[in-house]
């Protein structure tokens, strides 16, 4: 059985990994949008303008899910003193 301190540590590392991935994805889309858009529009047959909407939707959804299911429980456990 997992203890509260182990769960806190797990959520802490999951937060670090998820936030790092979110930052990497955001940086790639901001600074390499043309390259990424041209490759993915050819791969999936989607218009580049539609891809920009899908990128924004992905990043916003991923951020909300990460904050709600990973970061918030971690902060709650830390506030409880675990």
Secondary structure, DSSP 8 states (H G I E B T S, - for coil): ---HHHHHHHHHHHHHHHHHHHHHHHHHHHHSHHHHHHHHHHHH---HHHHHHHHHHHHHHHHHHHIIIIIHHHHHHHHHT-
